[in-house]
Each structure stands twice: as C-alpha cells, then as structure tokens.
C-alpha cells in the first residue's frame, strides 16, 4: 500500500488532521484518533485483523456494510457516495500492476553493457551488478536461472520469438557503425519493407533479436520533400494520415 493510502482506500494525506492529530491509518495500524479508544477502526479490524488482508482491495465484498457503518454523519448521501468512489479508485490505483520494463537474460552483464552502449547509445541508469537498467527502458540480468528458479537447460538462446526495436534518424550511419563490429551476427542484411522502411535485424551477444529501422518520420519527411502529398505519403508508408500531417507540421 502507498504509505498515505489507508487500508480502505482513504487518502490520509488530504485530511486536516494528518501529521498533527494523526499520522495515518497505516502508521497507527487502524488505531486512529476517531476510532474507539484502544481499538482499531472497524474497517481495519475487519480487513487486517480478521481476514489478514493488506487492504480492502483483496476483498470481493467492497464496499461492504462495515464501510457503510463507518460513514461520517456530516456527509450528505452524494458526498458519502463520492468518498466511496474515490476510495475504490485509490485501491485500484495502488493494487494494479504497472509495467516497468523488459528484462533480458544474459551470460555476461559487462559484455552486454558494452554492446548496448557502443551500438545503441544506451546509458546505464541503474547498476545493481548482475542487474542493469538502460536509458531505453529495458534491463539485463545475469544469473537468470538463479533469479527465477528455471533450470539452465530450459533457458534457450536464439528463440527468435521476440525482438527489441530501435529506430535511427540516419540509417546509413548506423550501418557504418555496425560494419565496425564484424563480430555482430546478422539475421539478415539490410532490406526495405513494403512501407518504405529500411531495416536490419541482428543478434546481441546472447542471441536476443534486435531490429533497427529507419525512422518512419524521416521516411515520411523525405517523401513529402519529393513532392508527394500528405495522403500519398500516408499510402506509401502505410501510416495514418494524422501521423504524416504531424510530420509535415514539424510536430514529430
């Protein structure tokens, strides 16, 4: 639970008593100033003490009769209903899983740091030794078998069922950079797709597949400069007209 969101979803930080009379439901384990002396708030007692829940988000009956029985009598029906909806929204917000990043299993984290730094200008934003997060929003992990409990012989290299995707403004410059690394294995040489994008696919040191493509905005701008209309360009690159128009207006 977020420290200021109580077990029932109330945001303690917006209460006028917070940090003066009270440090919040979580801090006091439900024994807040307005609860019966020496006892936890009925909601806290029900959720945490009776059922062992970390919050009411784990209970299928929310909002329940206990929520109704602890209503602030000064609130109108409409005001009380709004507090119910706000609390439910807070519980959803703190209990929903939030995507963080993709994690690649690697054999040598230093080798992978060098590869992604030199070829893809990835900067390390968090280095935990065996686990490193890059500026591009993905991470690498050494000792993946130890971390996950998956046997080493069940961790397969070169699975070819997913890829990291990068775009470059200057595709030819990237190809020149790639040529300076003959150790890098290509899946295929540079080719052009039907939507006019030049791409190359290659493997990282652990045989994770990577696609590098010319920026679609660069391609759209080039076609517009050649005299094609927004609609004609959109048809050529198989992108929405709105995307091409944004390129034409220098919004991308």
Secondary structure, DSSP 8 states (H G I E B T S, - for coil): --TTB-TTS-BGGGSTTBTTTB--HHHHTT--TTSSTTS--HHHIIIIIIT--SSGGG-TT-S-HHHHHT--TTS-HHHHHHHHHHHHHHHHHHHS-----EEEE-S-HHHHHHHHHHHH---EEEE-SSEEEETTSEEEESSHHHHH---GGGS-S---S-EEEEEES-HHHHHHHHHT-TTS-EEEEEEE-TTS-EEEEEE-TT--EEEEEE-HHHHHHHHHHTT--HHHHHHHHT--HHHHHHHHTT--
